[in-house]
Amino acid sequence: MRKALILLTAAAALTACGAQTDASEQTTAGQTSAGAADPAADDVDVTADVKTSAQGAGWADLVTSATKTEADRAEVSTSITDPRGDAGSPEAQQAIQVCEGTVAWLSAAGAATPKVSVLEADGSTFVVAGHPSYGPDCTEV
């Protein structure tokens, strides 16, 4: 009986907290009720925003998806395949362009210290920016 009373009290408290939320403020999957991406939400699909910010630059065609995982962090998946050769390959230069474009987009969105991971087609990390081991610039890893 005591456990039931505790559960009912907890359920009532949760319901009361939920009732205080304004319906216009509720979000689903990083979307506001107006349909726009919530800039504070984690794991928001920002593919269209990143590609649009490229303003026709060729690197945008290499982006397959972009996710804003934190206020100042984005992960960008690409169609690029690292040839696993010398650093600075043409593919690495493409990945660096994707990274720099994404850093510029995050900066324009208000990120003070942008952090970007550019993934190649197989999902492995190819280029990073803002990583503690590599510094703030876009760097092949």
N, C-alpha and C positions, 0 to 999 in steps of 0.2 A: 504494500500500500504506500509506503514511504517513497519507494522508487517511482511509482506512478505519479505521485504528487510532484516530485522533483522534475520528472520528464514533462509534465503538464506545465509547470512553471517555466521551464526552459523554452518550451514550444511557444508559450504566450509571449515571452520576452523576445524571441526571434520574430514572431509575427508583428509585435509592436515596432520593432526596429525596421522591419520591411515596410510597414505602413507609413513610416515617416519619410520614405524615399519618394520624391516627386517623380511622377511617371515620365516627365520630359527629360529627366536626368538618367533614366535607366539605360543601360547599354547591353547589347548582345553582340558577342564576338567582336568587340572593339568598335562597334557602330553606335552612334547616337541615334535618338529617335528620328532625327532629320535625315539619317542615312550617311552622314559624313564620318570619316574615321576619327575616333577619339584620340588626340595626340598623346594623352597620358596612358593609354591602355598598352598592355604588353601584347606582343605577337599580333600586330596589326598588319594586314597585307597592304603594302604601299607601292606595289609594282607599278601601277599606272602613274602615281605621283613621281616616282624616280625616273621612269621613262619620259614623262612629259617634261621634267626638268632638264633633260638632255638637249632639248630644243633642236632635234634632228641630228645630233651627233651619232655617228655609227655605232658607238659602244652600246647604245640603248637596245639595238637589235640583238645583242648578246645576252641580255638580261631575261631569264625565264621566270624569276620571281624575286620579290624583295619584301622582307618582313622587318618591321620596326619592333625589336624585341624589348627595348627600353627607351626612355626619352631621348637618349643620346647614342643609341646603338642600333645598327641595322645589319642584317645578314642578307646577302644578295647571291642567288643561285644563277649560274650562267650556262651557256651551251659550250663554253671554252673547254678544251682538253689540253692539259699541260703535257708537252712532249717529253718531259723529264730529262731535258738536256741542260745546256748551260743556262745560267740565270740571265734574264733579259731577253728571252726569246720573243718573237712577235706575239705569241699567245700571252706571255706575261705582260707585255706592253698593253695588250687589250684589257687584261684583267686590272692593270693599274689604272687605265682610263675609266673603267667601270667604278673602281674604288674612289678615284678622285671626284667623279661625278656624284657619287653617293655621299661623299664627305661634304661636297658643296651643297647638296640638297639638305642634309642634316643641319649644316650650319645655317642655311637660310630658314630652316624650321625652328631655329633657336637653340640648337645643341651647342653648348660651350666647349665641350671636348668630344667631338665625334669619334665614334668607334665603329669600324666597318670590317666585316669579314666577307670576302668574295670567294665563293665556292666554284670549283670547276664542275663539269658535267657529271662526274662520278660522285660528287658531294664532298670531296676533300677540299680543305682550305688551300687557296692558291695565293691570295694577297690579303694583307690586313693593314689597318690603320688604327692608331690609338691603342695598340697592344703594348703592355708593359715591357715586353722583351724586344720590341722592334721600334718603338717610338710613335710619334703622332703621324708621320708621313705614310703613304701607301707603299708597302714593301712586300716583295715576293717572299714567300716562306717555303 
